[in-house]
Amino acid sequence: MNSYEIIFTLTNKEKLIFKLDEPLNKVHCCYDVPIIFYHDNNQILLSTGSIHENIVTLHSLLTKALKNDLKLHKSITQDIGYLYNEELQGNPGLFYTKLEERDYWIGNNYLLWSHKFATWLYNDNDGNIILEITPIYPGIFIDPAETANGTTYEKWIEGYKPCFTQKIPLDIAENWLKQASSILKVIDENIKREFAIK
């Protein structure tokens, strides 16, 4: 059972929770934790990776979004989660750029976390900060010769819709950024202490 939680509150009913087994002062770079989004008595597992890496990504995207530097690329003319599923299937028609000598889908610039759902952070045309959670075709995680519970990608994508889309008020985004900065400071100190050369 998880005894410690880091909570990023959006509303009384909606929050991101990092579930830790130990207090934050024992957490370092290699510490994996689940991130769960709570929404109207529903839970969505967003990530199970490194807390350090996930908080760094959150901090980076929030910093850009607060400066209105995360407007969706002009090629993203449909829901970003829909296009992400198309990209995962290798379907043509998406805009790619080069990153470290390989093709990189431009939509990944807004990807916060990806597990069985994708979590996005971006600015809309009015400069609002948007948090969006979208499903990923479950068949991506199984043998390509199989289908997800008998459902092909083509059939699944017909019923695609985002799980959650909401504006993050400016004051909450600023609080999340301060909270992320504070957490990173503690983790960085833990890393120095844990891996100090003796």
C-alpha atoms as one frame of an Amber mdcrd trajectory, in Angstrom:
protein
   0.000   0.000   0.000   1.234   3.491  -0.858   1.749   5.679   2.183   2.966
   8.869   0.542   1.413  10.922  -2.216   2.360  13.987  -4.211  -0.842  15.646
  -5.360  -1.274  18.177  -8.161  -4.830  19.421  -7.663  -6.817  20.707 -10.621
 -10.250  20.831  -8.921 -11.832  19.153  -5.888 -12.701  16.191  -8.121  -9.694
  16.170 -10.458  -6.091  15.629  -9.460  -2.826  14.052 -10.526  -1.367  11.834
  -7.814   2.170  10.449  -7.714   2.036   7.436  -5.380   5.241   6.864  -3.425
   6.179   4.024  -1.081   8.660   6.225   0.788   8.845   9.886   1.784  10.085
  12.316  -0.862  13.396  12.816   0.975  14.322   9.200   0.088  13.402   9.427
  -3.603  16.145   9.689  -6.243  16.489   9.591 -10.028  15.870   5.872 -10.422
  12.666   5.763  -8.378   9.632   4.634 -10.403   6.135   5.607  -9.270   2.639
   5.334 -10.704   0.940   8.579 -11.678  -2.823   8.328 -11.404  -5.386  10.850
 -12.583  -8.513  10.977 -10.445 -11.616  12.332 -12.161 -15.218  11.960 -10.947
 -14.475   8.737  -9.031 -12.579   7.303 -12.024  -8.864   6.501 -12.026  -6.577
   6.531 -15.059  -3.019   5.224 -14.788  -0.921   7.754 -16.719   2.633   6.519
 -16.131   4.730   4.112 -14.085   8.135   5.570 -14.839  10.842   7.583 -13.136
   9.432  10.265 -10.857  12.406  12.484 -11.650  11.974  12.192 -15.403   8.187
  12.659 -15.172   8.462  15.760 -12.971  11.167  17.206 -15.261   8.815  16.772
 -18.239   5.909  18.331 -16.332   8.110  21.265 -15.283   9.399  21.793 -18.830
   5.970  21.736 -20.495   4.381  23.929 -17.816   7.178  26.484 -18.247   6.539
  26.622 -21.993   2.747  26.673 -21.615   2.871  29.543 -19.124   4.790  31.545
 -21.753   2.206  30.518 -24.389   4.987  28.620 -26.216   3.050  25.347 -26.613
   0.579  26.216 -29.350  -0.199  23.167 -31.436   1.698  22.918 -34.710  -0.393
  23.893 -37.744  -0.305  20.272 -38.979  -2.321  19.147 -35.929  -5.768  19.735
 -37.376  -7.479  16.844 -35.593  -7.466  15.787 -31.950  -3.854  15.209 -30.910
  -4.640  11.814 -29.356  -6.288  10.651 -32.561  -3.199  11.669 -34.525  -0.933
   9.987 -31.951  -2.724   6.697 -32.544  -2.284   7.194 -36.284   1.431   7.821
 -35.708   1.771   4.688 -33.561   0.215   2.695 -36.403   2.733   4.158 -38.870
  -0.028   5.747 -40.938   1.086   8.414 -43.436   0.170  12.077 -43.588   1.710
  13.374 -40.369   4.322  16.107 -40.038   7.771  14.968 -38.912  10.887  16.887
 -38.018  14.455  15.678 -37.457  15.709  15.055 -33.947  19.128  13.496 -33.453
  19.090  12.311 -37.066  15.769  10.492 -36.859  12.225  11.415 -37.769  10.207
  12.749 -34.860   6.452  13.397 -34.990   5.837  17.042 -34.132   2.977  16.108
 -31.785   5.464  14.546 -29.365   6.414  18.108 -28.356   3.174  18.219 -26.324
   3.360  14.700 -24.863   3.588  14.774 -21.098   3.390  11.029 -20.392   2.451
   7.896 -22.282   1.461   4.510 -20.895  -1.870   2.956 -21.876  -3.145   6.512
 -22.142  -1.369   9.591 -23.464  -1.283  12.809 -21.444  -0.889  16.097 -23.295
  -0.195  19.686 -22.300  -0.569  22.497 -24.838  -1.864  26.019 -25.446  -5.060
  26.504 -27.401  -5.534  29.357 -29.898  -6.541  31.704 -27.059  -3.402  30.929
 -25.041  -5.234  28.780 -22.469  -3.304  25.838 -21.028  -5.029  22.569 -21.875
  -4.584  19.202 -20.150  -5.817  16.332 -22.303  -5.810  12.586 -21.659  -6.401
  10.292 -24.609  -6.653   6.515 -25.043  -4.063   4.496 -26.915  -5.216   1.582
 -29.045  -4.728  -1.442 -26.740  -3.551  -3.597 -29.648  -0.313  -1.581 -29.784
   0.819  -3.513 -26.705   0.250  -6.999 -28.169   1.538  -9.070 -31.064   0.727
  -7.266 -34.332  -0.867 -10.451 -35.695  -3.469 -10.284 -32.911  -6.173  -7.721
 -32.247  -7.221  -6.098 -28.978 -10.102  -8.244 -27.717 -10.962  -8.960 -31.330
 -11.101  -5.268 -32.215  -8.974  -4.098 -35.099  -7.371  -0.676 -35.020  -9.619
   0.478 -37.864 -12.755  -0.415 -35.888 -11.369   0.968 -32.607 -10.393   4.354
 -34.069 -13.927   4.879 -35.424 -15.132   5.262 -31.829 -12.095   7.226 -30.632
 -12.648  10.153 -28.282 -10.492  11.850 -25.637 -10.987  10.698 -22.035 -10.527
  14.155 -20.538  -9.879  17.677 -21.810  -9.814  20.710 -19.556  -8.329  24.153
 -19.270  -5.840  24.587 -16.406  -6.417  28.014 -14.838  -3.323  30.210 -14.836
  -3.001  30.307 -11.038  -3.177  26.510 -10.819  -0.573  26.096 -13.589   1.711
  28.514 -11.736   1.203  26.572  -8.484   1.933  23.284 -10.267   5.159  24.771
 -11.648   6.252  25.931  -8.178   5.377  22.523  -6.755   7.316  20.736  -9.518
  10.335  23.011  -8.914  10.229  22.256  -5.201   9.998  18.491  -5.793  12.891
  18.561  -8.272  15.019  20.455  -5.771  14.439  17.755  -3.142  15.103  14.922
  -5.615  18.274  16.608  -6.898  19.544  16.911  -3.314  18.677  13.240  -2.758
  20.613  12.288  -5.907  23.687  14.208  -4.728  23.509  12.546  -1.345  22.714
   9.035  -2.657  25.358   8.977  -5.365  28.046  11.092  -3.725  31.561   9.882
  -4.442  33.096   8.807  -1.187
